[in-house]
Every structure is written in structure tokens, then in C-alpha cells.
Amino acid sequence: MDEFGPLEVRPYPGKDWRKEKKTKRLPADYTRTHGVRHLFAAYDLKSDKLYGHNRKQKTSRDFLTFLQVLRRRYHRSQRFYLVLDNFSIHKTV
């Protein structure tokens, strides 16, 4: 399972294989006038399918709602495993 927040494409000078010098590129800065969306996603290895939900926020309540939706996809007797990173909403009670 993975959550994917806002992606920010920003080149940094001197972070590649070339000699460090002033780059000719400009940073990809922009204002997010319409806000951002967050993707909660889970990959099912057995059926080779990806399930995802878009949300306006990434809160612990949204995360728990997504887990409940995942649980409803499988029969109660069926066990499934989640791999979570150390993100703060995973620790909220």
C-alpha cells in the first residue's frame, strides 16, 4: 500500500554527473491554485490489480476509511497483509 502526495518536479543544480556550474534550467515553481490531490493505493499481488482512492486531504481519518474499503474487498476469513512506512498518519489513534 502506498500514499502518493503532491509531486514537485524541481531540478537542483550540481546534482548530476556533469561538472557543477550554473544551469540553464529554471526551477519548476508554480502555485497550486486548485489545490492538490492525494492518492491512497494498494496493490493486490494475487490478482495483479491496483486499487486507489483520491482524496483532497491526507489525514488519519481518510487513511482509516481507505483501510475499511480495502477490508470490504475481501471475505472476512481471508487474511491480507499491509506494508506501511513510518508516516505520521499511520501512528494516529
C-alpha positions in Angstrom: 0.0 0.0 0.0 1.2 3.5 -0.7 0.1 7.1 -0.5 1.3 9.5 -3.0 1.2 13.1 -2.2 1.9 16.2 -4.3 4.7 15.6 -6.8 7.1 18.5 -7.1 9.4 18.4 -10.1 12.3 20.7 -9.2 15.7 20.4 -10.8 18.7 21.1 -8.4 21.9 22.4 -9.9 25.0 20.3 -9.4 23.1 17.0 -8.7 24.1 15.1 -11.8 27.1 13.6 -13.5 28.3 16.8 -15.1 30.6 19.3 -13.6 28.9 21.7 -11.3 28.1 25.0 -13.0 25.1 27.4 -13.3 22.3 25.5 -15.0 20.3 27.0 -17.9 17.1 25.5 -16.5 14.7 27.3 -14.2 13.1 25.6 -11.2 9.6 24.3 -11.8 7.9 26.5 -9.3 4.2 27.1 -9.6 1.3 28.0 -7.5 -1.3 25.3 -6.9 -4.4 27.4 -7.4 -6.8 24.4 -7.4 -5.1 22.6 -4.5 -3.6 19.1 -4.6 -5.0 15.6 -4.5 -3.6 12.6 -2.6 -3.7 9.1 -3.8 -4.2 6.2 -1.4 -3.3 3.0 -3.3 -2.9 -0.7 -2.7 -1.6 -3.4 -5.0 -3.0 -6.9 -4.9 -0.3 -9.4 -5.8 -2.6 -12.3 -6.4 -5.0 -10.6 -8.9 -2.3 -8.2 -10.2 -4.6 -5.2 -9.7 -4.1 -1.8 -8.2 -6.8 -0.1 -6.1 -6.7 3.6 -5.4 -8.7 6.4 -3.9 -8.1 10.1 -4.5 -8.7 12.5 -1.5 -8.4 16.2 -1.0 -6.6 15.7 2.3 -4.2 13.1 3.7 -5.5 12.7 7.2 -5.7 9.7 9.5 -9.5 9.6 9.1 -9.1 9.4 5.3 -6.4 6.7 5.8 -8.7 4.6 8.0 -11.6 5.0 5.6 -9.3 3.6 2.8 -8.4 0.7 5.0 -12.1 -0.1 5.6 -12.7 0.0 1.9 -9.8 -2.4 1.4 -11.2 -4.8 4.1 -14.6 -4.9 2.3 -12.9 -6.1 -0.9 -12.0 -9.5 0.7 -14.0 -12.1 2.6 -13.7 -11.9 6.4 -12.0 -15.3 6.5 -9.4 -14.2 4.0 -6.2 -12.6 5.5 -4.3 -9.8 3.9 -1.1 -8.1 4.8 -0.2 -4.4 4.7 3.2 -2.9 4.4 3.2 0.7 5.8 6.0 3.2 6.0 6.7 5.4 9.0 4.4 8.2 8.0 2.7 10.2 10.9 -0.9 9.4 9.9 -0.2 5.7 10.3 0.5 6.3 14.0 -2.5 8.4 14.8 -5.1 6.8 17.1 
